[in-house]
Amino acid sequence: MLTTKRYEYMPFDNVRLHPLISNHRPFAPQKIAHYERDILENGLLEPLIVWERTNGEYYMVGGFHRLAAIKTIREKHPGYFDHVDVRVVAGELDEMRALNLKLNADRIDTKITDYFDTVLYLNNANWDKERIAKFLDKSVTWLEEIIRFVPGMDSRLRKMLEEGKVSWNRAKGICRQILAAPADKEKEVADNLIEELNKSKEDARPRRRPLSPQKAIKRLTKQFEKHPTTRYTVDLEDLLSLFMVLAGKEYTESHMERIRKTFPGLMD
């Protein structure tokens, strides 16, 4: 059973790394540098979390960026942080891995994909669904969807999820269609659905606005300073074209040509 045994101020060198417990995203150099500055200035405000596997044997569970920052500090300032504050926890290896994965998934910038490895690991470790859902503070339905769709998810779709290019609901819909396909058609269906998804994202990509209100004001101001008596003859269609281009929506090349002709120098 996972428990907190005590808080302790222990020698830094007593904290080891376990081969099955690690940080689950690549280390961010800027985050390490931030912790380095903060710890030097304010001390270690949040203790490292370590697992006491046996008496006197401690392994890191949470706080890997802070650990890396302290290592950097010690390299630059020998003698600094010979001892560190830790929260000592106890339990079985699967509980430690679960806690480690939960700590990684509970960050502010967490994404649905950050939970995938956690859920699948705990499910394979024979935790029942109610226990996993309670541990992660999620619903059983949310959990079951991950267990159903993630193991066989197309790697391209997972990458899009990780990059925030597709929603979880859309990804689940694609997974359902692939699972419903005949066995010899799964790859073909997956290829077609991914291609359609990429095309829809490409079509939805906003066009670069050719003329912003700020740019229009700046250019008109320069023209006024050089030629304050300049006059434009415009009609309603000219004004409509100008407003559509400034709004950046539903304009065409003919609208831009009309602006170039009616308002010389206003557009490139």
Buried (B, 14 or more C-beta within 10 A) or exposed (E): EBEEEEEBEBEBEBBEEBEEBBBBEEEEEEBBBEBBEBBBEEEBEEBBBBBBBEEEEBBBBBBBBBBBBBBBBBEEEEEEBEEBBBBBBBBEBBBBBBBBBBBBBBEEEEBBBBBBBBBBBBBEBEBEBEEBBEBBEBEEEBBBBBBEBBEEBBEBBBEBBBEEEBEBEBBBBBBEBBEEBEEEEBEEBBEBBBEEBBEEEEEEEEEEBBBEEEBBEEBBEEBEEEEEEEEEEEEEEBEEBBEBBBEBEEBEEEBBEBBEEBBEEBBE
